[in-house]
Amino acid sequence: MSEELSAATSYTEDDFYCPVCQEVLKTPVRTAACQHVFCRKCFLTAMRESGIHCPLCRGSVTRRERACPERALDLENIMRRFSGSCRCCSKKIKFYRMRHHYKSCKKYQDEYGVSSVIPNFKISQDSVRSSSSGHPTFKCPLCQESNFTRQRLLDHCNSNHLFQIVPVNLQLDEETQYQTAVEESFQVNM
């Protein structure tokens, strides 16, 4: 137990942040040669883009690591036991729950320009297909991944696109445009 405590106290709060995305580590993985730690998704994305080098120091990464990086389970366990401060509201949160906290932290959302409102996407007819079981399947409007049930599409968007900023093109019908113009002119005249 004292060994674990001394190992945990050798970490600083910065050790729990990914050098690629600058957020609290999510599913941390560690490179074998240089021992750098990244979010699994950030590491795999960097490997697809850069090939054979560590995203931080450009050290060599084996083919096996590139395909299936080693999880940093020791760091995950420490993140479950120790707390850090939210970057914006300074509330103490266990490191492994920090990303979840950011989803509800108004100050964090204001600071980083993340909306707490999840966009409401209309599902176009060309994105709806029927599976072999006869149930409709859907295509993600953001990444075009397909064959989702309604619930799996929601889960997919919440886990993969929650903090993605998406431009929304509002096309108003003629009556709404007229009403908006009348309201704007009324406010100008007051």
Backbone as a printed PyTorch tensor [residue, N CA C, xyz], in Angstrom:
tensor([[[  0.8250,  -1.1990,   0.0000],
         [  0.0000,   0.0000,   0.0000],
         [  0.8680,   1.2630,   0.0000]],

        [[  1.9290,   1.2730,   0.8160],
         [  2.7970,   2.4480,   0.8560],
         [  3.5220,   2.6380,  -0.4670]],

        [[  3.8040,   1.5130,  -1.1710],
         [  4.4110,   1.5830,  -2.4920],
         [  3.4820,   2.2850,  -3.4820]],

        [[  2.1850,   1.9190,  -3.4310],
         [  1.1890,   2.5480,  -4.3110],
         [  1.0710,   4.0330,  -4.0140]],

        [[  1.0650,   4.3930,  -2.7260],
         [  0.9160,   5.7850,  -2.3380],
         [  2.1140,   6.6040,  -2.8060]],

        [[  3.3240,   6.0620,  -2.6710],
         [  4.5040,   6.8090,  -3.1190],
         [  4.5170,   6.9460,  -4.6360]],

        [[  4.0400,   5.9100,  -5.3480],
         [  3.9490,   6.0000,  -6.8070],
         [  2.9260,   7.0500,  -7.2070]],

        [[  1.7970,   7.0960,  -6.4910],
         [  0.7340,   8.0480,  -6.8140],
         [  1.1630,   9.4730,  -6.5170]],

        [[  1.9130,   9.6710,  -5.4310],
         [  2.3090,  11.0340,  -5.0880],
         [  3.4170,  11.5490,  -5.9920]],

        [[  4.0580,  10.6700,  -6.7780],
         [  5.0920,  11.1260,  -7.7000],
         [  4.4760,  11.7630,  -8.9550]],

        [[  3.1810,  11.6230,  -9.1320],
         [  2.4940,  12.2360, -10.2650],
         [  2.0750,  13.6580,  -9.9200]],

        [[  2.0620,  14.5070, -10.9390],
         [  1.4710,  15.8430, -10.7860],
         [  0.1730,  15.8570, -11.5690]],

        [[ -0.6300,  16.8580, -11.3630],
         [ -1.9180,  16.9420, -12.0570],
         [ -1.7310,  16.9490, -13.5740]],

        [[ -0.6430,  17.5260, -14.0500],
         [ -0.3720,  17.5790, -15.4920],
         [ -0.1790,  16.1960, -16.1050]],

        [[  0.2230,  15.2250, -15.2920],
         [  0.4410,  13.8630, -15.7910],
         [ -0.8560,  13.1830, -16.2080]],

        [[ -1.9890,  13.7440, -15.8370],
         [ -3.2790,  13.1410, -16.1580],
         [ -3.9300,  13.7880, -17.3810]],

        [[ -3.1740,  14.6470, -18.0760],
         [ -3.6760,  15.3160, -19.2660],
         [ -2.9460,  14.8010, -20.4950]],

        [[ -3.6910,  14.5700, -21.5700],
         [ -3.1240,  14.0670, -22.8210],
         [ -2.3730,  15.1970, -23.5270]],

        [[ -1.1380,  14.9600, -23.9760],
         [ -0.3970,  16.0080, -24.6800],
         [ -0.9480,  16.3110, -26.0780]],

        [[ -1.8140,  15.4520, -26.6000],
         [ -2.3870,  15.6910, -27.9290],
         [ -3.6390,  16.5570, -27.8250]],

        [[ -4.6390,  16.1030, -27.0770],
         [ -5.9110,  16.8340, -27.0060],
         [ -5.9710,  17.8330, -25.8520]],

        [[ -4.9920,  17.7810, -24.9470],
         [ -4.9080,  18.6850, -23.7990],
         [ -6.0900,  18.5290, -22.8330]],

        [[ -6.7310,  17.3820, -22.8390],
         [ -7.8270,  17.0770, -21.9190],
         [ -7.3820,  15.9660, -20.9820]],

        [[ -8.1780,  15.7190, -19.9450],
         [ -7.8980,  14.6140, -19.0340],
         [ -7.8870,  13.3240, -19.8460]],

        [[ -6.9330,  12.4630, -19.5520],
         [ -6.7750,  11.2170, -20.3020],
         [ -8.0540,  10.3880, -20.3060]],

        [[ -8.3690,   9.8580, -21.4630],
         [ -9.4870,   8.9380, -21.6090],
         [ -8.9050,   7.6460, -22.1740]],

        [[ -9.0440,   6.5630, -21.4480],
         [ -8.4520,   5.2740, -21.7920],
         [ -6.9640,   5.4750, -22.0980]],

        [[ -6.1640,   5.7970, -21.0670],
         [ -4.7480,   6.0820, -21.2960],
         [ -3.9630,   4.8720, -21.7990]],

        [[ -3.0830,   5.1280, -22.7580],
         [ -2.1640,   4.1230, -23.2870],
         [ -0.7480,   4.6920, -23.1790]],

        [[  0.2430,   3.7740, -23.0720],
         [  1.6290,   4.1890, -22.8790],
         [  2.5060,   3.5580, -23.9540]],

        [[  3.4170,   4.3530, -24.5000],
         [  4.3790,   3.8180, -25.4590],
         [  5.4450,   3.0370, -24.6910]],

        [[  5.9480,   1.9770, -25.2780],
         [  6.9130,   1.1080, -24.5840],
         [  8.2880,   1.7680, -24.4700]],

        [[  8.7800,   2.3390, -25.5460],
         [ 10.1440,   2.8650, -25.5570],
         [ 10.2950,   4.1330, -24.7190]],

        [[  9.4410,   5.1140, -24.9390],
         [  9.6130,   6.4070, -24.2690],
         [  8.6770,   6.6220, -23.0800]],

        [[  7.7270,   5.7070, -22.8880],
         [  6.8180,   5.7480, -21.7380],
         [  5.9060,   6.9760, -21.7180]],

        [[  5.6330,   7.5780, -22.8690],
         [  4.6930,   8.6940, -22.9220],
         [  3.2690,   8.1620, -22.9240]],

        [[  2.3610,   8.9200, -22.3150],
         [  0.9810,   8.4800, -22.1460],
         [  0.0610,   9.4120, -22.9380]],

        [[ -0.9370,   8.7920, -23.6120],
         [ -1.9020,   9.5190, -24.4300],
         [ -3.2830,   8.8970, -24.2400]],

        [[ -4.3230,   9.6220, -24.6430],
         [ -5.6440,   9.0050, -24.7780],
         [ -5.5090,   7.9660, -25.8940]],

        [[ -6.1890,   6.8630, -25.7660],
         [ -6.0980,   5.8130, -26.7750],
         [ -6.4810,   6.3430, -28.1550]],

        [[ -7.5890,   7.0700, -28.2110],
         [ -8.0720,   7.5910, -29.4900],
         [ -7.0740,   8.5900, -30.0940]],

        [[ -6.5060,   9.4600, -29.2680],
         [ -5.5160,  10.4310, -29.7600],
         [ -4.2880,   9.7120, -30.3000]],

        [[ -3.8310,   8.6910, -29.5920],
         [ -2.6550,   7.9330, -30.0180],
         [ -2.9050,   7.2420, -31.3500]],

        [[ -4.0480,   6.5620, -31.4720],
         [ -4.3430,   5.8500, -32.7150],
         [ -4.4940,   6.8120, -33.8880]],

        [[ -5.1010,   7.9670, -33.6420],
         [ -5.2350,   8.9780, -34.6960],
         [ -3.8520,   9.4810, -35.1130]],

        [[ -2.9990,   9.7470, -34.1450],
         [ -1.6420,  10.2120, -34.4530],
         [ -0.8640,   9.1510, -35.2210]],

        [[ -1.0760,   7.8910, -34.8860],
         [ -0.3730,   6.8120, -35.5880],
         [ -0.8360,   6.7170, -37.0380]],

        [[ -2.1090,   6.9310, -37.2800],
         [ -2.6080,   6.9100, -38.6650],
         [ -2.0090,   8.0640, -39.4630]],

        [[ -1.7990,   9.2050, -38.8020],
         [ -1.3030,  10.3830, -39.5030],
         [  0.2170,  10.4190, -39.6360]],

        [[  0.9390,  10.0180, -38.5640],
         [  2.3900,  10.1720, -38.5920],
         [  3.1410,   8.8790, -38.8540]],

        [[  2.4820,   7.7570, -38.7320],
         [  3.1460,   6.4960, -39.0390],
         [  3.7890,   5.8110, -37.8620]],

        [[  5.0970,   5.9700, -37.6920],
         [  5.8330,   5.1230, -36.7630],
         [  6.4490,   5.8680, -35.5820]],

        [[  6.0650,   7.1140, -35.3370],
         [  6.7280,   7.9010, -34.3080],
         [  5.7760,   8.2820, -33.1710]],

        [[  6.3470,   8.3850, -31.9650],
         [  5.6050,   8.8720, -30.8080],
         [  5.1440,  10.2950, -31.1040]],

        [[  3.8860,  10.6230, -30.8450],
         [  3.3840,  11.9730, -31.1380],
         [  4.0630,  13.0690, -30.3150]],

        [[  4.7340,  12.6920, -29.2240],
         [  5.3460,  13.7020, -28.3670],
         [  6.8400,  13.8950, -28.6530]],

        [[  7.5890,  12.7850, -28.7400],
         [  9.0430,  12.9130, -28.8640],
         [  9.5970,  12.3660, -30.1790]],

        [[  8.7360,  11.8320, -31.0330],
         [  9.1250,  11.2520, -32.3110],
         [  9.9630,   9.9870, -32.1470]],

        [[  9.8960,   9.3680, -30.9490],
         [ 10.5660,   8.0960, -30.7300],
         [  9.8650,   6.9970, -31.5120]],

        [[ 10.5470,   5.8900, -31.7010],
         [  9.9870,   4.7730, -32.4780],
         [  8.8640,   4.0900, -31.7180]],

        [[  7.8570,   3.6730, -32.4700],
         [  6.7250,   2.9210, -31.9280],
         [  6.6080,   1.6550, -32.7710]],

        [[  6.5370,   0.5110, -32.1180],
         [  6.4890,  -0.7550, -32.8490],
         [  5.1770,  -0.9130, -33.5970]],

        [[  5.1960,  -1.7820, -34.5860],
         [  3.9960,  -2.0710, -35.3740],
         [  2.8820,  -2.5970, -34.4690]],

        [[  3.2600,  -3.4750, -33.5170],
         [  2.2710,  -4.0400, -32.5900],
         [  1.6260,  -2.9400, -31.7500]],

        [[  2.4430,  -1.9950, -31.2470],
         [  1.9130,  -0.8700, -30.4530],
         [  0.9830,   0.0070, -31.2840]],

        [[  1.3510,   0.2170, -32.5340],
         [  0.5170,   1.0670, -33.3910],
         [ -0.8590,   0.4590, -33.5870]],

        [[ -0.9220,  -0.8620, -33.6620],
         [ -2.1990,  -1.5490, -33.8680],
         [ -2.9710,  -1.7240, -32.5650]],

        [[ -2.2670,  -2.0330, -31.4940],
         [ -2.9220,  -2.3210, -30.2140],
         [ -2.0580,  -1.7740, -29.0790]],

        [[ -2.2000,  -0.4780, -28.7710],
         [ -1.3390,   0.1260, -27.7500],
         [ -1.6100,  -0.4550, -26.3570]],

        [[ -0.5840,  -0.4650, -25.5370],
         [ -0.6540,  -0.9890, -24.1680],
         [ -1.3720,   0.0080, -23.2630]],

        [[ -2.4130,  -0.4500, -22.5900],
         [ -3.1350,   0.4360, -21.6720],
         [ -2.2820,   0.7420, -20.4530]],

        [[ -2.3760,   1.9490, -19.9800],
         [ -1.6550,   2.3860, -18.7850],
         [ -2.5650,   2.1530, -17.5800]],

        [[ -2.7350,   0.8870, -17.2260],
         [ -3.6650,   0.5220, -16.1540],
         [ -3.2510,   1.1070, -14.8120]],

        [[ -1.9520,   1.2250, -14.5710],
         [ -1.5010,   1.8240, -13.3170],
         [ -1.9960,   3.2620, -13.2100]],

        [[ -1.9130,   4.0060, -14.2930],
         [ -2.3720,   5.3890, -14.3000],
         [ -3.8940,   5.4640, -14.1800]],

        [[ -4.5980,   4.5620, -14.8480],
         [ -6.0600,   4.5120, -14.7220],
         [ -6.4780,   4.3070, -13.2790]],

        [[ -5.7950,   3.3910, -12.5800],
         [ -6.1210,   3.1340, -11.1710],
         [ -5.8660,   4.3560, -10.3020]],

        [[ -4.7860,   5.0620, -10.5610],
         [ -4.4830,   6.2780,  -9.8030],
         [ -5.5380,   7.3440, -10.0930]],

        [[ -5.9700,   7.4420, -11.3510],
         [ -7.0020,   8.4260, -11.7160],
         [ -8.3280,   8.1330, -11.0180]],

        [[ -8.5880,   6.8840, -10.6960],
         [ -9.8210,   6.5150,  -9.9850],
         [ -9.7580,   6.9060,  -8.5140]],

        [[ -8.5620,   7.0220,  -7.9560],
         [ -8.4250,   7.3050,  -6.5290],
         [ -8.1720,   8.7770,  -6.2120]],

        [[ -7.5830,   9.5120,  -7.1420],
         [ -7.1810,  10.8710,  -6.8270],
         [ -7.9970,  11.9120,  -7.5860]],

        [[ -8.1070,  13.0720,  -6.9590],
         [ -8.9100,  14.1630,  -7.5070],
         [ -8.0320,  15.2870,  -8.0110]],

        [[ -8.6120,  16.0450,  -8.9170],
         [ -7.9710,  17.2490,  -9.4210],
         [ -9.0170,  18.3480,  -9.4900]],

        [[ -8.5930,  19.5270,  -9.8230],
         [ -9.5140,  20.6620,  -9.8980],
         [ -9.9730,  20.8720, -11.3280]],

        [[-11.2550,  21.1430, -11.4810],
         [-11.7880,  21.5310, -12.7840],
         [-11.0460,  22.7850, -13.2250]],

        [[-10.6920,  22.8710, -14.4970],
         [ -9.9510,  24.0160, -15.0260],
         [-10.7090,  25.3340, -14.8560]],

        [[-12.0280,  25.2620, -14.7640],
         [-12.8130,  26.4930, -14.7820],
         [-13.5260,  26.8010, -13.4640]],

        [[-14.1430,  25.7920, -12.8540],
         [-14.9070,  26.0680, -11.6340],
         [-14.1480,  25.6840, -10.3670]],

        [[-12.9680,  25.0730, -10.5270],
         [-12.0920,  24.6620,  -9.4270],
         [-12.6940,  23.6090,  -8.5040]],

        [[-13.7910,  23.0180,  -8.9040],
         [-14.3960,  21.9540,  -8.1110],
         [-13.4780,  20.7330,  -8.1500]],

        [[-13.3290,  20.0590,  -7.0090],
         [-12.4960,  18.8600,  -6.9290],
         [-13.2880,  17.6700,  -7.4730]],

        [[-12.7020,  16.9920,  -8.4710],
         [-13.3420,  15.8640,  -9.1470],
         [-12.2990,  14.7510,  -9.2820]],

        [[-12.7390,  13.5020,  -9.1360],
         [-11.8360,  12.3810,  -9.4200],
         [-11.4280,  12.5030, -10.8810]],

        [[-10.1500,  12.2660, -11.1790],
         [ -9.6530,  12.4470, -12.5410],
         [-10.4230,  11.6120, -13.5680]],

        [[-10.8060,  10.4010, -13.2110],
         [-11.4890,   9.5570, -14.1830],
         [-12.8950,  10.0680, -14.4770]],

        [[-13.4570,  10.9650, -13.6620],
         [-14.7880,  11.5340, -13.8780],
         [-14.7350,  12.9650, -14.4300]],

        [[-13.5410,  13.4870, -14.6530],
         [-13.3930,  14.8920, -15.0410],
         [-14.0830,  15.1980, -16.3750]],

        [[-13.9220,  14.3530, -17.3740],
         [-14.5670,  14.6210, -18.6730],
         [-16.0850,  14.6490, -18.5280]],

        [[-16.6010,  13.7860, -17.6950],
         [-18.0480,  13.7710, -17.4500],
         [-18.4620,  15.0920, -16.8000]],

        [[-17.6540,  15.5940, -15.8730],
         [-17.9340,  16.8700, -15.2100],
         [-17.9720,  18.0110, -16.2290]],

        [[-17.0470,  17.9980, -17.1830],
         [-17.0020,  19.0690, -18.1810],
         [-18.3040,  19.1850, -18.9600]],

        [[-18.9990,  18.0740, -19.1380],
         [-20.2630,  18.0960, -19.8810],
         [-21.3310,  18.8970, -19.1590]],

        [[-21.2240,  19.0260, -17.8250],
         [-22.2340,  19.7450, -17.0710],
         [-21.7160,  21.0350, -16.4430]],

        [[-20.4240,  21.3280, -16.5920],
         [-19.8330,  22.5220, -15.9840],
         [-20.0840,  23.7380, -16.8830]],

        [[-20.9300,  24.6150, -16.4460],
         [-21.2980,  25.7980, -17.2250],
         [-20.0730,  26.6900, -17.4960]],

        [[-19.2160,  26.8530, -16.4820],
         [-18.0310,  27.6890, -16.6590],
         [-17.0900,  27.0960, -17.7070]],

        [[-16.9350,  25.7830, -17.7070],
         [-16.0810,  25.1190, -18.6990],
         [-16.6680,  25.3190, -20.0950]],

        [[-17.9640,  25.1380, -20.2120],
         [-18.6130,  25.2880, -21.5120],
         [-18.5090,  26.7140, -22.0190]],

        [[-18.6560,  27.6990, -21.1180],
         [-18.5170,  29.0960, -21.5190],
         [-17.0790,  29.4140, -21.9420]],

        [[-16.1150,  28.9070, -21.1910],
         [-14.7000,  29.1670, -21.4610],
         [-14.2340,  28.5780, -22.7780]],

        [[-14.6310,  27.3470, -23.0530],
         [-14.1420,  26.6460, -24.2360],
         [-15.1260,  26.6660, -25.3920]],

        [[-16.1950,  27.4320, -25.2760],
         [-17.1170,  27.6010, -26.3810],
         [-17.9140,  26.3590, -26.7130]],

        [[-18.1380,  25.5300, -25.7240],
         [-18.8810,  24.2950, -25.9400],
         [-20.3000,  24.5200, -25.4760]],

        [[-21.2190,  24.1940, -26.3290],
         [-22.6200,  24.3720, -25.9860],
         [-23.1110,  23.2050, -25.1530]],

        [[-23.9120,  23.5080, -24.1470],
         [-24.5040,  22.4360, -23.3460],
         [-25.7410,  21.8820, -24.0430]],

        [[-26.1600,  22.5550, -25.1060],
         [-27.3170,  22.1020, -25.8650],
         [-26.8470,  21.1580, -26.9550]],

        [[-27.3770,  19.9650, -26.9480],
         [-27.0330,  18.9940, -27.9710],
         [-27.8680,  19.3140, -29.1990]],

        [[-27.2230,  19.5070, -30.3600],
         [-27.9820,  19.8730, -31.5460],
         [-29.0190,  18.8150, -31.8980]],

        [[-30.1410,  19.2840, -32.4180],
         [-31.2110,  18.3880, -32.8260],
         [-31.0970,  18.2020, -34.3320]],

        [[-30.6370,  17.0420, -34.7470],
         [-30.4570,  16.7800, -36.1690],
         [-31.7030,  16.1290, -36.7340]],

        [[-32.1120,  16.6270, -37.8800],
         [-33.1940,  15.9550, -38.5830],
         [-32.5860,  14.8180, -39.3760]],

        [[-33.2560,  13.7190, -39.3850],
         [-32.7670,  12.5540, -40.1110],
         [-33.4120,  12.5750, -41.4890]],

        [[-32.5760,  12.7590, -42.5080],
         [-33.1040,  12.8330, -43.8630],
         [-33.4660,  11.4430, -44.3570]],

        [[-34.3510,  11.3960, -45.3240],
         [-34.8230,  10.1210, -45.8460],
         [-33.7050,   9.2930, -46.4610]],

        [[-32.6900,   9.9540, -47.0670],
         [-31.6110,   9.1830, -47.6780],
         [-30.6840,   8.5510, -46.6420]],

        [[-30.8010,   9.0040, -45.3780],
         [-29.9670,   8.4010, -44.3420],
         [-30.6840,   7.2560, -43.6340]],

        [[-31.9540,   7.0300, -43.9740],
         [-32.7140,   5.9460, -43.3490],
         [-32.7480,   4.7620, -44.2970]],

        [[-32.3480,   3.6140, -43.7810],
         [-32.3860,   2.3770, -44.5530],
         [-33.0110,   1.3070, -43.6830]],

        [[-33.4100,   0.2280, -44.2840],
         [-33.9450,  -0.8840, -43.5090],
         [-32.9090,  -1.9860, -43.4340]],

        [[-32.7820,  -2.5410, -42.2350],
         [-31.8530,  -3.6530, -42.0640],
         [-32.5260,  -4.9330, -42.5220]],

        [[-31.7720,  -6.0290, -42.4760],
         [-32.3300,  -7.3160, -42.8990],
         [-33.4780,  -7.7410, -41.9920]],

        [[-33.5210,  -7.2190, -40.7620],
         [-34.6090,  -7.5700, -39.8480],
         [-35.8510,  -6.7050, -40.0850]],

        [[-35.7560,  -5.7550, -41.0050],
         [-36.8970,  -4.9040, -41.3170],
         [-36.9500,  -3.6280, -40.4940]],

        [[-36.0620,  -3.4640, -39.5100],
         [-36.0180,  -2.2520, -38.6990],
         [-35.2070,  -1.1830, -39.4240]],

        [[-35.6160,   0.0870, -39.3070],
         [-34.8510,   1.1380, -39.9860],
         [-33.4840,   1.3160, -39.3380]],

        [[-32.4890,   1.6320, -40.1470],
         [-31.1620,   1.9810, -39.6580],
         [-30.8310,   3.3760, -40.1570]],

        [[-29.8890,   4.0290, -39.4840],
         [-29.6050,   5.4270, -39.7620],
         [-28.1130,   5.6460, -39.9590]],

        [[-27.8050,   6.7420, -40.6740],
         [-26.4370,   7.1500, -40.9300],
         [-26.1550,   8.3930, -40.0920]],

        [[-24.9940,   8.4560, -39.4650],
         [-24.6200,   9.6210, -38.6670],
         [-24.4690,  10.8370, -39.5930]],

        [[-25.1350,  11.9490, -39.2800],
         [-25.0370,  13.1330, -40.1440],
         [-23.6790,  13.8370, -40.0380]],

        [[-22.8490,  13.4510, -39.0560],
         [-21.5720,  14.1260, -38.8680],
         [-20.3900,  13.3660, -39.4670]],

        [[-20.3810,  12.0480, -39.3300],
         [-19.2280,  11.2930, -39.8320],
         [-19.6210,  10.2690, -40.9010]],

        [[-20.8840,  10.1700, -41.2130],
         [-21.4150,   9.3000, -42.2560],
         [-21.2960,   7.8040, -41.9400]],

        [[-20.9520,   7.4520, -40.6900],
         [-20.9740,   6.0460, -40.2940],
         [-22.4290,   5.5980, -40.3350]],

        [[-22.6920,   4.3490, -40.7210],
         [-24.0810,   3.9510, -40.9430],
         [-24.4560,   2.6870, -40.1870]],

        [[-25.7000,   2.2700, -40.4210],
         [-26.3090,   1.0700, -39.8340],
         [-26.5370,   1.1810, -38.3360]],

        [[-26.9850,   2.3390, -37.8730],
         [-27.3190,   2.5360, -36.4700],
         [-28.8210,   2.4150, -36.2560]],

        [[-29.2150,   1.8550, -35.1170],
         [-30.6080,   1.9870, -34.6870],
         [-30.7220,   3.4040, -34.1340]],

        [[-31.9360,   3.8490, -33.8340],
         [-32.0950,   5.2050, -33.2820],
         [-31.2640,   5.3930, -32.0110]],

        [[-31.3740,   4.4450, -31.0890],
         [-30.6550,   4.5700, -29.8120],
         [-29.1460,   4.5180, -30.0190]],

        [[-28.6740,   3.6200, -30.8800],
         [-27.2290,   3.5250, -31.1180],
         [-26.7070,   4.7860, -31.8050]],

        [[-27.5230,   5.4180, -32.6490],
         [-27.1150,   6.6740, -33.2730],
         [-26.9690,   7.7660, -32.2120]],

        [[-27.9240,   7.8410, -31.2850],
         [-27.8260,   8.8140, -30.1980],
         [-26.5840,   8.5460, -29.3480]],

        [[-26.3710,   7.2920, -28.9880],
         [-25.1960,   6.9320, -28.1910],
         [-23.9110,   7.2750, -28.9360]],

        [[-23.8750,   6.9730, -30.2210],
         [-22.7060,   7.2710, -31.0500],
         [-22.4210,   8.7720, -31.0670]],

        [[-23.4440,   9.5860, -31.3060],
         [-23.2570,  11.0390, -31.3670],
         [-22.8320,  11.5990, -30.0100]],

        [[-23.4260,  11.0830, -28.9260],
         [-23.0530,  11.5570, -27.5950],
         [-21.6270,  11.1700, -27.2250]],

        [[-21.1710,  10.0250, -27.6560],
         [-19.8180,   9.6150, -27.2840],
         [-18.7640,  10.1450, -28.2510]],

        [[-19.0850,  10.3190, -29.5260],
         [-18.0760,  10.7280, -30.5130],
         [-18.1520,  12.1770, -30.9500]],

        [[-19.3140,  12.7990, -30.8210],
         [-19.4770,  14.1460, -31.3860],
         [-20.0340,  15.1590, -30.3910]],

        [[-20.0400,  14.8490, -29.0990],
         [-20.6980,  15.7100, -28.1170],
         [-20.1400,  17.1190, -28.1090]],

        [[-18.8200,  17.2540, -28.1700],
         [-18.2250,  18.5850, -28.1050],
         [-17.8410,  19.1250, -29.4760]],

        [[-18.3390,  18.4890, -30.5180],
         [-18.0390,  18.9350, -31.8750],
         [-18.9590,  20.1050, -32.2190]],

        [[-18.3800,  21.1710, -32.6880],
         [-19.1660,  22.3340, -33.0620],
         [-19.6240,  22.1480, -34.5010]],

        [[-20.9250,  22.2160, -34.6990],
         [-21.5090,  21.9430, -36.0070],
         [-22.2710,  23.1750, -36.4650]],

        [[-21.9370,  23.7110, -37.6400],
         [-22.7120,  24.8450, -38.1420],
         [-24.1250,  24.3890, -38.4880]],

        [[-25.0740,  25.2150, -38.1290],
         [-26.4680,  24.8840, -38.3920],
         [-27.0040,  25.8720, -39.4060]],

        [[-27.6050,  25.3640, -40.4600],
         [-28.1880,  26.2030, -41.4930],
         [-29.6960,  26.1980, -41.3020]],

        [[-30.2190,  27.3200, -40.8280],
         [-31.6530,  27.4010, -40.5990],
         [-32.3290,  27.9280, -41.8570]],

        [[-33.2440,  27.1720, -42.3650],
         [-34.0260,  27.6330, -43.5020],
         [-35.4390,  27.8810, -42.9960]],

        [[-35.7900,  29.1480, -42.9150],
         [-37.0890,  29.5250, -42.3890],
         [-38.1070,  29.5870, -43.5160]],

        [[-39.3290,  29.2150, -43.2100],
         [-40.3640,  29.3580, -44.2160],
         [-40.7060,  30.8390, -44.3630]],

        [[-41.4620,  31.1950, -45.4020],
         [-41.7370,  32.5970, -45.7080],
         [-42.4780,  33.2990, -44.5700]],

        [[-43.4170,  32.6170, -43.9360],
         [-44.1790,  33.2350, -42.8580],
         [-43.2720,  33.5580, -41.6690]],

        [[-42.3870,  32.6580, -41.3290],
         [-41.4670,  32.8810, -40.2150],
         [-40.5060,  34.0150, -40.5460]],

        [[-40.0160,  34.0860, -41.8000],
         [-39.1280,  35.1690, -42.2050],
         [-39.8460,  36.5110, -42.0840]],

        [[-41.1030,  36.5650, -42.5130],
         [-41.8820,  37.8050, -42.4380],
         [-42.0660,  38.2150, -40.9830]],

        [[-42.4380,  37.2480, -40.1260],
         [-42.6670,  37.5320, -38.7100],
         [-41.3780,  38.0140, -38.0400]],

        [[-40.2420,  37.4000, -38.3680],
         [-38.9530,  37.8050, -37.8110],
         [-38.6110,  39.2200, -38.2510]],

        [[-38.8430,  39.5530, -39.5150],
         [-38.5590,  40.8920, -40.0340],
         [-39.4300,  41.9340, -39.3350]],

        [[-40.7100,  41.6110, -39.1080],
         [-41.6170,  42.5330, -38.4280],
         [-41.1390,  42.7710, -36.9970]],

        [[-40.7560,  41.6890, -36.2980],
         [-40.2800,  41.8190, -34.9210],
         [-39.0080,  42.6550, -34.8570]],

        [[-38.0920,  42.4400, -35.7880],
         [-36.8450,  43.2200, -35.8010],
         [-37.1160,  44.6860, -36.0730]],

        [[-37.9950,  44.9840, -36.9890],
         [-38.2950,  46.3890, -37.2900],
         [-39.0210,  47.0480, -36.1060]],

        [[-39.8410,  46.2730, -35.4010],
         [-40.5460,  46.7900, -34.2410],
         [-39.5400,  47.1530, -33.1370]],

        [[-38.5210,  46.3270, -32.9420],
         [-37.5140,  46.5780, -31.9150],
         [-36.6760,  47.7810, -32.2800]],

        [[-36.3860,  47.9890, -33.5740],
         [-35.5980,  49.1380, -34.0060],
         [-36.3730,  50.4330, -33.7770]],

        [[-37.6710,  50.4080, -33.9960],
         [-38.4950,  51.6080, -33.8820],
         [-38.7740,  51.9970, -32.4310]],

        [[-38.5320,  51.1060, -31.4870],
         [-38.8230,  51.4190, -30.0840],
         [-37.7770,  52.2620, -29.4600]]])
